[in-house]
Amino acid sequence: MDTRLSPSAPRRSPPPPVEPDEAPVGPGEPWESVLAGVREAVLICDAAGVVTRANAPAHAMLPDLVVGELVDVARCRPLTDAVHAGDAELTVDLPPAPGAPGGARRVSGWSRRIADDAVCWYLLDVSDEHRRADSLLAAQDRAQFLSEAGRALHGVLHLDRTVRTVVALAVPRLATAALVLVNAGGDTVRWARADADRPRPETGELPLAALRATPHVRAALLGDGPADPWAAIELGALDVWGGADPGVGLLAVPVPVNGVAHAVLVLAADPADVVDAGPAPRDAGIPALVTEYASRAGTALAAAALFREQSHLGGVLQQSLAPPPLPRGSGGTEPCFGAAYRPAREGLRVGGDFYEVLPPATPDATTSFLLGDVCGKGIEAAVLSGRVRQSLHALRLVERRPRALLDLLNTALLDAAAAYGEAPRFATMVLGDVVPGGDGGDGGDGGLTLRLATGGHPPPLVVRTDGTVDVVDVTGTLVGALREASFAETRVALGPGDTCVLYSDGLTEARGPAGFYGEERLQAALGTCGGVPAPVLCERLVQLISEWLDGGDHDDIAVLAVQAPTVEGTCA
Amino acid sequence: MTPVAGHEPAVTSGPDADVARTRGAYLERLAAADEPGAVAVAIGALDAGVDAVTVLLDVVAGAQRDVGDRWAAGQWTVVQEHVATHISERVVAAVARHAPAPAPSGIGTVAVACLDGEWHGLPARLLAEVLSRHGWDVRFLGASVPAAQLAGHLHEEGPDVVAVSSSLPSRLPAARRMVEVCRATGTPVLAGGPAFGEDGRWARAVGADGWAPDARSAAALLASSPQGSWFPDDAGRPIAGAHPADDAAREEQAVLHARRAELVAAVAARLCDARADGARGPVDPADTADTAPPEELTDDLGHLVDFLGAAVFVDDAGLLDAFVRWVGSVSIPRGLTPAEAREALTHLAGLLRDSPRTARFLHAARTATAATDVPAAAGAVGAARGGSRT
């Protein structure tokens, strides 16, 4: 019975027949036939390294092996060395068995001294276990790569950074160089390229028009066609390789970006050289790992493209709603201004509080200022505050007296709410203008007179240079709530360096671990700010409130300070 | 007012002497709250050939350190310091207009921000100016930047590097939040300023990728490695107190933060009783019942709890010791005295028995202060206490 593993394998020289009756064992001992049936190749060598016995699997594994000759004739160098050195174990990689299925073989062996001059070697073909372990490790490695790539890709929403990350992660794991082209709307295509020898990916933009010469790439980037092998051939012509020859073997991988954008990932060099043999056979086209990676890259690019669009939208909106910069005092009798703002939503620059200083529209007009608070927080409130401010801009053309202006605004807001079919949404505010001269007359003493009207808002405070704090006695109903609203107006004289402080209730109602901040603390804090420049005063108030809050939530907080210049004609 | 020589050694001639004189003149303008005068001193130095970085770091920042010293010596009020800082900010803007930074060189983009709760924006503003003069495309995000705002900026602008500045070790938990936001986007963080310890050890503890003691060394570090990371590779060489905050640290710090008001009130009440006893002997309890503790005392006790929290957070008792020693080196009228600080530590240890690390640190700090009354050179912590008051 032939029990050899590869009976059809051709041999350099025929092995001696293994017959039980020829075996140099004691009569009646069945060991030769027992040994022929085990999986291990078993051979016994004497002290000189001559093979004295070998079972059938040994001859199958080592076709050149001859019983009675030195182990050297088996032409297995590691085994020869191990036998002569008297090693205890060895690992051998054997070439594929000629004509037998399967690739290279991994053999694990161990030895045991069975007599003074006899060592028995057991050799086991562990190729299958080895392959299984390798493929398990490779699968783990792929999973880890994908998971790390996912984390790196999804942590960032900035489009250019995402584009750079997509190529940086691909090298050297997936390719020797990687290029990604992204069309996220507009007339240009962004690209990034990573090379194995450069730490930082290169980036750039191509006009869409430049892609006319590469119709397949263009189609893929406009969503009109898949990224096919033709696209890969065209890619060498694009000016994205930094002067280097991209070589042949470019692989164009479609990146699914779900309609928000279109992208093509290009891997240089034959990825089969780089990518571990994954579950996908090579003739299936793109390796599974690359496809998986492209899909993660696509999700990240889609999120980043969407975020860029939304954040641009939000940025433009916030820019239009944010308090405009204050006029810089031009000296002389011009008032000085300071302001500070801390919106309730810390990711936003705007909220329901608003302030503005309007320089004179005509030479004979006055400087107006206002600070207010619409109900609500966040972007909805900010949009409403924008409506209030725009209405004021228009109404100011026909009416300058603060109280009359509030009356008009009240009507305008109610009319607008009625026109849009909305419930009235009200605001509170202090509205004022500045007349040179502390006596309300024609100026000359360096002071200022303010005309102040309020609607439902905390009364302004006046900080004198000596630290005295006065509450301006002026009241009014909410603006935009009732047709029968009534507003009051008053005049306040400011001496040089005196400051009038307008603030929103977010200050006094700031609630920290020790309770509400309250008007008393506000007035005490202002008492230490006599003669302090208006911007410093405002920053200090917001800082004190923030410390009071101790990291807690808060409403919008806004402060606007109007200050009379010092006698030298400068802002304090 | 006499110009204060400050930290620099006295030099009587040469360019250093010119800079020292300019700094003295500048400080005089700050003392007079004279913004146009201060701008004129700085612009005059530029016109005389002094380079912009020297004007910014040696004249403006140097004079601001003198201002801090004057506050610590009780010569200047908090409001005076605020006004001086405001003027210096205007001066920085004027210097930037007069000697504009060159166009960005393409080395990269950097976002410069102060930690949430760090209101001293000037050092970061100066860093932003210096970096833009080293070719960086700089976005200055301002003082006290909430982590949410930084996150928005990272997603919108995608800077290559974030540089955070802080003078307050008590803000280290906030630094950790900021670093986590940056980590999530893969943006390396360079920490700067005395908040992170004299050798930057707490920068590691909060997970930053590097630390620079001042603006010049930050510029040098960023130039040497524009993509980070900047810590020398000394893995395997453990540094005391230089490991990431663990869960226990976070828990105990959170407890301290949550109980801050209660702890301050309890300790302040006890210290006020002691003060009343000391001043007048045994008194009628009704006499002191309505007297609120002075703000200076509750401020100092608040700092004590904050520094304790930061020490627990980075697991470094040295942070608390340095603060307690510093308390002894400065005299704030009605503020915490060294003897009271010891009393406060003992009382806090009793109130915080359930937090093992916290209690251990309090005990260690009390032992340390009992052993020596010599104020240590805890400049970093000192600046912090000054900064948080202003």
Boltz contact constraints between the chains, C-beta under 6 A:
constraints:
  - contact:
      token1: [A, 152]
      token2: [B, 186]
      max_distance: 6.0
  - contact:
      token1: [A, 155]
      token2: [B, 184]
      max_distance: 6.0
  - contact:
      token1: [A, 155]
      token2: [B, 185]
      max_distance: 6.0
  - contact:
      token1: [A, 155]
      token2: [B, 186]
      max_distance: 6.0
  - contact:
      token1: [A, 156]
      token2: [B, 185]
      max_distance: 6.0
  - contact:
      token1: [A, 157]
      token2: [B, 155]
      max_distance: 6.0
  - contact:
      token1: [A, 158]
      token2: [B, 155]
      max_distance: 6.0
  - contact:
      token1: [A, 158]
      token2: [B, 158]
      max_distance: 6.0
  - contact:
      token1: [A, 160]
      token2: [B, 158]
      max_distance: 6.0
  - contact:
      token1: [A, 161]
      token2: [B, 158]
      max_distance: 6.0
  - contact:
      token1: [A, 311]
      token2: [B, 156]
      max_distance: 6.0
  - contact:
      token1: [A, 346]
      token2: [B, 146]
      max_distance: 6.0
  - contact:
      token1: [A, 346]
      token2: [B, 148]
      max_distance: 6.0
  - contact:
      token1: [A, 346]
      token2: [B, 149]
      max_distance: 6.0
  - contact:
      token1: [A, 347]
      token2: [B, 148]
      max_distance: 6.0
  - contact:
      token1: [A, 347]
      token2: [B, 152]
      max_distance: 6.0
  - contact:
      token1: [A, 513]
      token2: [B, 261]
      max_distance: 6.0
  - contact:
      token1: [A, 514]
      token2: [B, 261]
      max_distance: 6.0
  - contact:
      token1: [A, 528]
      token2: [B, 79]
      max_distance: 6.0
  - contact:
      token1: [A, 532]
      token2: [B, 79]
      max_distance: 6.0
  - contact:
      token1: [A, 536]
      token2: [B, 82]
      max_distance: 6.0
  - contact:
      token1: [A, 536]
      token2: [B, 83]
      max_distance: 6.0
  - contact:
      token1: [A, 536]
      token2: [B, 86]
      max_distance: 6.0
  - contact:
      token1: [A, 540]
      token2: [B, 82]
      max_distance: 6.0
  - contact:
      token1: [A, 543]
      token2: [B, 119]
      max_distance: 6.0
